[in-house]
Every structure is written in C-alpha cells, then in structure tokens.
Amino acid sequence: MGDGRVPEGCAGLVGGPEPDGQAAAAILARLEALDPYSARDAAGEEIEPGSPLASMDRHFAASRSVSSLLRQSLAAAMDNLQALRRLLFVEDGSGGVFYRLNSHAPYSLVRTVIECGTTVLWALQPEEGRERIRRSLVLVARDVFNAASFWDAYLEELRPELHPEAQASFEGLRHEVNEAARAAGLPPIFTRKAEGRWGYATKNRTQTAILKDLRADGGVPAELIYIWQFCSGYSHGLEWATGKPGSYPGPFSGQGGGPARTGAKDGRPDRILAGSGNEREAAAGMEQLRRASDAACDLIPRAWELYDLRRRVWPLL
C-alpha cells in the first residue's frame, strides 16, 4: 500500500505508537525468532540407536512408538504457530506489516501450542528412565483409547460391517500396551470394567494432569495452567474468559483482577487476564494475547532441545 493507510480488515500498523501496535510487534518478534524450529522436519530426523528415545520406542511396535507421537506434537505446535502468524499479520507490497484484531481464534491456536509443547516436555523431562517409560506408555494408551472411542462409535453406527474387525484390532492394541507395561515392570495401563468395556487403570492421561505434573516438578511457570484454561475459555466461546461486562460477579464487576504473575519491570504483578473497567478493555486487545502467546512461545525451544537431547546418544557440544 505504501501510503500509510491501514488495509481493509486490519486494525493498525505493527510497531505503531498505540499499545496494540507495540504488543503486535512483540508477538511478531517472538514468532520470527522461532523460524528455525518451523523449518525443521522432525519426521526426517534420526532417533539414534541407544538413545533414551530409542529405548522408549523399543517397548512398542513402530506404528505405536512414542517418538512418532512426540514428532506429531512438535509438528502440530509449529503448524499452529504459523497459523497464528498468518492470522494476525498482513504484509503489504511496500513492506509494511499490519495486524488484525481477532477475539477468539488466536487463543485456540495458542492453546494447542501449549498442549503440544507441554506433552513433549512431560514425556521427556524425567531423568529417571523408568518414569519416561511410564509416561510414554500413558501417551500411547491415550492415543489408542481416543482412537478406539471414535472408531467404535462411528463404525458401529455407520459401517457396522467393519465394526467387528475394528473391535478386534483395538483389543489387540490394548493388550499390546499392557504387555509393554508388564515387560517394563509397570502396572497395566488398561483394565476391563465389569460391563466388559475397557477403561484406564492409570493416572496422568489428561492435559490438566500433565500441566499439574509439570508445575509440581517446577518444569513450567506456575501460571501456565491458568493461561491454558483461559485460552480454552476463549476457544470454546465462553463469556467468562472474554470478561463481558455484567456476565459474572467478581473480577469482571468489582475492583479485582485475574491471576497475576510477577516480573513486571516496576516490580508489580504483571496481569495475565482481564480485570475490570479500563483494564478489561485494554486486555481485550493485543497486549492480552501477547501475554498468552509468550507463554506458548517459551515452550517451543525447550521442547525441541529436550527432544534433541533424548533422541541422541550423546548431546551436541
């Protein structure tokens, strides 16, 4: 455009003097700093024989390996970061970069990045090999359980002729996971309930449990679980997250505010969530999104570095 006008559909110039423009510049800088990770393809990178991750993979068939699940998590995290960048920013022909204001969609993307990044950290962070094996079993079992739940219902209703074969296949996968647990000296992951249906016999299978584990271990900032929950509220279109005036009592109608984090330059808490009045209005823009996206971006280098550490026999010097 080159004439200083804001393109249609955009809200302002990245790096402009207004607070949203400054926050947009900060988000874009974080996303650009992660470009080297976006350029990687974990699927084509070797899991070195004798590495911790290779040891984890030995407990499963190749199609059910934990390295395959973690590569998928890394790919999904980077895809969603790229989608966030394309959603928020528009570059015109003259080189100017403008930002869009979106109320809900960016938080869905940030939420997925947090989920995928913390899954990798949770699986690979323990120094004890036995605990890494246990967590990898949980992740494989979670994938099998969710796949079985979907295909069982779908095929039974819409493709009944394929249902018996699928049931037998998933039955075998559950036994395979339990056998891997037995061979590692661990309790079974799946159990058959009284009515004949399968269920979990283990904990730590939900995203909430993963975040709580990482928080208890000191592996992530204490407020990350609240940022994730906040992003989930936005992604589901819930009013409590957006802070719509009059929706709920408490922080959205009085003088209170959302959970706070320390580390502001002046030593005062740096608020993550919207409070009330002017604070809520300001938080509805790019600054609030910056704080959420920072939490997601912080996870990416750590997840990749830990993945590299565990997939190699010796760390790079």
C-alpha positions as CSV (number, residue, x, y, z in Angstrom):
1,M,0.0,0.0,0.0
2,G,2.8,2.4,0.9
3,D,0.6,5.4,1.7
4,G,0.2,4.9,5.4
5,R,-3.4,3.6,5.1
6,V,-4.4,0.6,7.1
7,P,-5.5,-2.2,4.7
8,E,-9.1,-3.4,4.9
9,G,-9.6,-6.0,7.6
10,C,-6.6,-4.8,9.6
11,A,-6.5,-2.7,12.8
12,G,-3.2,-0.9,12.7
13,L,0.5,-0.9,11.9
14,V,2.8,-3.3,13.7
15,G,5.1,-1.3,15.8
16,G,2.9,1.8,15.7
17,P,2.7,4.1,18.7
18,E,-0.6,2.8,20.1
19,P,-0.4,-0.1,22.7
20,D,-1.9,-2.6,20.4
21,G,0.7,-1.8,17.7
22,Q,3.5,-2.3,20.2
23,A,2.1,-5.5,21.5
24,A,1.7,-6.8,17.9
25,A,5.3,-6.0,17.3
26,A,6.3,-8.0,20.3
27,I,4.2,-11.0,19.2
28,L,5.7,-10.9,15.7
29,A,9.2,-10.8,17.0
30,R,8.7,-13.9,19.2
31,L,7.2,-15.8,16.2
32,E,10.0,-14.7,13.9
33,A,12.6,-15.9,16.5
34,L,11.1,-19.4,16.2
35,D,11.5,-19.6,12.4
36,P,14.5,-22.0,12.8
37,Y,12.2,-24.5,14.5
38,S,9.5,-24.1,12.0
39,A,12.0,-25.0,9.3
40,R,12.7,-28.4,10.9
41,D,11.0,-31.6,10.0
42,A,11.3,-34.0,13.0
43,A,9.9,-36.8,10.9
44,G,13.1,-36.9,8.9
45,E,15.5,-36.7,11.8
46,E,17.2,-39.8,13.2
47,I,16.3,-41.4,16.5
48,E,19.9,-42.6,17.2
49,P,20.2,-46.3,18.3
50,G,21.0,-46.4,22.0
51,S,19.4,-43.0,22.8
52,P,16.9,-42.6,25.6
53,L,14.1,-42.1,23.0
54,A,15.1,-45.2,21.1
55,S,14.9,-47.1,24.4
56,M,11.4,-45.8,24.9
57,D,10.4,-46.8,21.4
58,R,11.6,-50.4,22.0
59,H,8.6,-51.0,24.1
60,F,6.1,-50.6,21.2
61,A,5.6,-51.6,17.6
62,A,6.9,-49.0,15.2
63,S,3.4,-47.7,14.4
64,R,2.7,-47.0,18.0
65,S,6.1,-45.6,19.0
66,V,6.3,-42.6,21.4
67,S,8.7,-40.8,19.1
68,S,6.0,-40.8,16.4
69,L,3.5,-39.2,18.9
70,L,6.1,-36.6,20.0
71,R,7.0,-35.7,16.4
72,Q,3.3,-35.2,15.8
73,S,3.1,-32.9,18.8
74,L,6.1,-30.9,17.6
75,A,4.6,-30.6,14.1
76,A,1.2,-29.5,15.4
77,A,2.8,-26.9,17.7
78,M,4.7,-25.4,14.8
79,D,1.8,-25.5,12.4
80,N,-0.4,-23.6,14.9
81,L,2.3,-21.0,15.5
82,Q,2.5,-20.5,11.7
83,A,-1.3,-20.2,11.6
84,L,-1.2,-17.7,14.4
85,R,1.3,-15.6,12.4
86,R,-0.8,-15.7,9.2
87,L,-4.0,-14.9,11.1
88,L,-2.6,-11.9,12.9
89,F,-0.3,-10.2,10.4
90,V,-0.6,-8.8,6.9
91,E,2.4,-7.6,4.9
92,D,1.6,-5.1,2.1
93,G,3.6,-4.6,-1.1
94,S,5.8,-1.8,0.4
95,G,7.0,-4.0,3.2
96,G,4.7,-2.5,5.9
97,V,3.3,-5.1,8.3
98,F,-0.2,-4.6,9.8
99,Y,-2.1,-6.5,12.4
100,R,-5.6,-7.8,12.7
101,L,-7.6,-7.9,15.9
102,N,-9.4,-11.3,16.4
103,S,-11.4,-12.0,19.5
104,H,-11.3,-15.8,19.8
105,A,-9.4,-17.7,17.1
106,P,-5.8,-16.8,18.2
107,Y,-6.5,-18.2,21.6
108,S,-7.5,-21.6,20.1
109,L,-4.1,-21.7,18.3
110,V,-2.2,-20.7,21.5
111,R,-4.0,-23.3,23.5
112,T,-2.9,-26.0,21.0
113,V,0.7,-24.9,21.1
114,I,0.7,-25.1,24.9
115,E,-0.8,-28.6,24.8
116,C,1.6,-29.9,22.3
117,G,4.7,-28.3,23.8
118,T,3.9,-29.5,27.4
119,T,3.2,-33.0,26.1
120,V,6.7,-33.2,24.8
121,L,8.2,-31.8,28.0
122,W,6.1,-34.1,30.2
123,A,7.2,-37.2,28.3
124,L,10.9,-36.5,28.0
125,Q,11.8,-34.3,31.0
126,P,12.2,-37.0,33.8
127,E,15.8,-38.0,34.3
128,E,14.7,-41.5,35.5
129,G,14.3,-43.8,32.5
130,R,11.6,-45.8,34.2
131,E,9.4,-42.8,34.6
132,R,10.0,-41.8,31.0
133,I,8.8,-45.3,30.0
134,R,5.7,-45.0,32.2
135,R,4.8,-41.6,30.7
136,S,5.4,-42.8,27.1
137,L,3.0,-45.8,27.9
138,V,0.4,-43.3,29.1
139,L,0.7,-41.2,25.9
140,V,0.5,-44.3,23.6
141,A,-2.5,-45.6,25.6
142,R,-4.2,-42.2,25.4
143,D,-3.9,-42.3,21.6
144,V,-5.2,-45.8,21.4
145,F,-8.1,-45.1,23.8
146,N,-9.2,-42.0,21.9
147,A,-8.9,-43.7,18.5
148,A,-10.9,-46.7,19.8
149,S,-13.6,-44.5,21.3
150,F,-14.1,-42.7,17.9
151,W,-13.9,-45.7,15.6
152,D,-16.0,-47.9,17.8
153,A,-18.9,-45.4,17.8
154,Y,-18.5,-44.4,14.2
155,L,-18.3,-47.9,12.7
156,E,-21.0,-49.4,14.9
157,E,-23.5,-46.8,13.7
158,L,-22.4,-46.0,10.1
159,R,-20.3,-49.0,8.9
160,P,-21.5,-52.0,11.0
161,E,-19.9,-54.5,8.6
162,L,-16.4,-53.2,9.6
163,H,-17.1,-52.9,13.3
164,P,-16.1,-56.4,14.5
165,E,-12.7,-56.3,12.8
166,A,-12.0,-52.8,14.3
167,Q,-13.0,-54.0,17.8
168,A,-10.6,-57.0,17.5
169,S,-7.8,-54.7,16.3
170,F,-8.2,-52.3,19.2
171,E,-8.5,-55.2,21.6
172,G,-5.1,-56.3,20.4
173,L,-3.6,-52.9,20.8
174,R,-4.8,-52.6,24.4
175,H,-3.2,-56.0,25.2
176,E,0.0,-54.8,23.5
177,V,0.2,-51.7,25.7
178,N,-0.5,-53.7,28.8
179,E,2.2,-56.3,27.8
180,A,4.7,-53.4,27.3
181,A,3.9,-52.2,30.8
182,R,4.3,-55.7,32.2
183,A,7.7,-56.1,30.5
184,A,8.9,-52.8,32.0
185,G,7.8,-53.8,35.4
186,L,4.9,-51.3,35.5
187,P,1.2,-51.8,36.3
188,P,-1.2,-52.3,33.4
189,I,-2.4,-49.2,31.6
190,F,-5.8,-50.5,30.5
191,T,-8.3,-52.5,32.6
192,R,-11.6,-54.2,31.6
193,K,-14.5,-53.0,33.6
194,A,-17.3,-55.1,35.0
195,E,-19.6,-54.5,32.0
196,G,-16.9,-55.6,29.6
197,R,-15.8,-52.2,28.4
198,W,-12.2,-51.0,28.6
199,G,-11.1,-48.1,30.7
200,Y,-7.8,-46.7,32.1
201,A,-6.0,-48.2,35.0
202,T,-3.6,-45.3,35.3
203,K,-3.5,-41.6,36.0
204,N,-1.9,-38.6,34.2
205,R,-3.8,-39.1,31.0
206,T,-5.4,-35.7,30.7
207,Q,-3.9,-32.3,29.7
208,T,-4.8,-30.9,33.1
209,A,-2.9,-33.8,34.8
210,I,0.1,-33.2,32.5
211,L,0.2,-29.5,33.4
212,K,-0.2,-30.2,37.1
213,D,2.7,-32.7,36.9
214,L,5.0,-30.2,35.2
215,R,4.0,-27.5,37.6
216,A,4.7,-29.7,40.6
217,D,8.1,-30.7,39.2
218,G,8.9,-27.0,38.6
219,G,9.1,-27.7,34.9
220,V,6.8,-24.8,33.8
221,P,5.7,-21.5,35.4
222,A,3.0,-21.9,38.0
223,E,0.6,-19.7,36.0
224,L,0.8,-21.8,32.8
225,I,-2.2,-23.9,33.7
226,Y,-4.3,-20.8,34.2
227,I,-3.2,-19.4,30.9
228,W,-4.1,-22.6,29.2
229,Q,-7.5,-22.6,30.9
230,F,-8.1,-19.0,29.9
231,C,-7.3,-19.8,26.3
232,S,-9.6,-22.8,26.5
233,G,-12.4,-20.5,27.6
234,Y,-11.8,-18.3,24.6
235,S,-11.6,-21.2,22.2
236,H,-14.9,-22.5,23.4
237,G,-16.6,-19.1,23.1
238,L,-17.3,-18.8,26.8
239,E,-18.2,-15.4,28.3
240,W,-16.2,-15.8,31.5
241,A,-13.0,-15.7,29.5
242,T,-13.8,-12.6,27.5
243,G,-14.9,-10.7,30.6
244,K,-18.1,-9.4,29.1
245,P,-19.4,-6.7,31.4
246,G,-22.1,-7.9,33.7
247,S,-21.6,-11.6,32.8
248,Y,-20.3,-12.7,36.2
249,P,-19.5,-11.2,39.6
250,G,-16.0,-11.0,41.0
251,P,-13.1,-9.8,38.9
252,F,-15.3,-8.6,36.0
253,S,-17.5,-6.4,38.0
254,G,-15.5,-5.2,41.0
255,Q,-12.0,-3.9,41.6
256,G,-10.4,-7.3,41.4
257,G,-8.4,-8.8,38.6
258,G,-7.4,-12.1,37.2
259,P,-4.5,-14.3,38.3
260,A,-1.2,-12.3,38.4
261,R,2.4,-13.0,37.6
262,T,5.4,-11.3,38.9
263,G,8.2,-10.0,36.8
264,A,6.9,-6.6,35.6
265,K,9.7,-4.0,35.2
266,D,8.5,-1.9,38.1
267,G,8.2,-4.9,40.4
268,R,4.4,-5.0,40.4
269,P,2.5,-8.0,39.3
270,D,2.1,-8.3,35.5
271,R,-1.5,-9.3,35.0
272,I,-2.3,-12.1,32.6
273,L,-6.1,-11.8,32.5
274,A,-8.6,-9.0,32.2
275,G,-9.8,-7.3,35.3
276,S,-12.4,-4.6,35.1
277,G,-13.1,-1.2,33.6
278,N,-10.2,0.2,31.5
279,E,-8.0,-2.8,32.4
280,R,-10.5,-5.2,30.8
281,E,-10.9,-3.0,27.8
282,A,-7.1,-2.9,27.2
283,A,-6.7,-6.6,27.9
284,A,-9.2,-7.4,25.2
285,G,-6.6,-6.4,22.5
286,M,-3.1,-7.4,21.5
287,E,-1.5,-7.0,24.9
288,Q,-3.5,-9.8,26.5
289,L,-2.8,-12.0,23.5
290,R,0.9,-11.1,23.8
291,R,1.0,-12.5,27.3
292,A,-0.7,-15.7,26.3
293,S,1.4,-16.2,23.2
294,D,4.6,-15.5,25.2
295,A,3.8,-18.5,27.4
296,A,3.3,-20.7,24.4
297,C,6.5,-19.4,22.6
298,D,8.6,-20.1,25.7
299,L,7.8,-23.8,25.5
300,I,8.9,-24.3,21.9
301,P,12.8,-24.1,22.2
302,R,12.6,-26.1,25.4
303,A,10.5,-28.9,23.8
304,W,12.8,-29.1,20.7
305,E,16.0,-29.0,22.8
306,L,14.8,-31.8,25.1
307,Y,13.6,-33.8,22.0
308,D,17.1,-33.5,20.6
309,L,18.8,-34.4,23.9
310,R,16.7,-37.6,24.2
311,R,17.0,-38.7,20.5
312,R,20.8,-38.6,20.6
313,V,23.2,-40.9,22.3
314,W,25.4,-38.0,23.2
315,P,24.4,-34.4,23.5
316,L,25.9,-32.0,21.0
317,L,28.8,-30.0,22.3
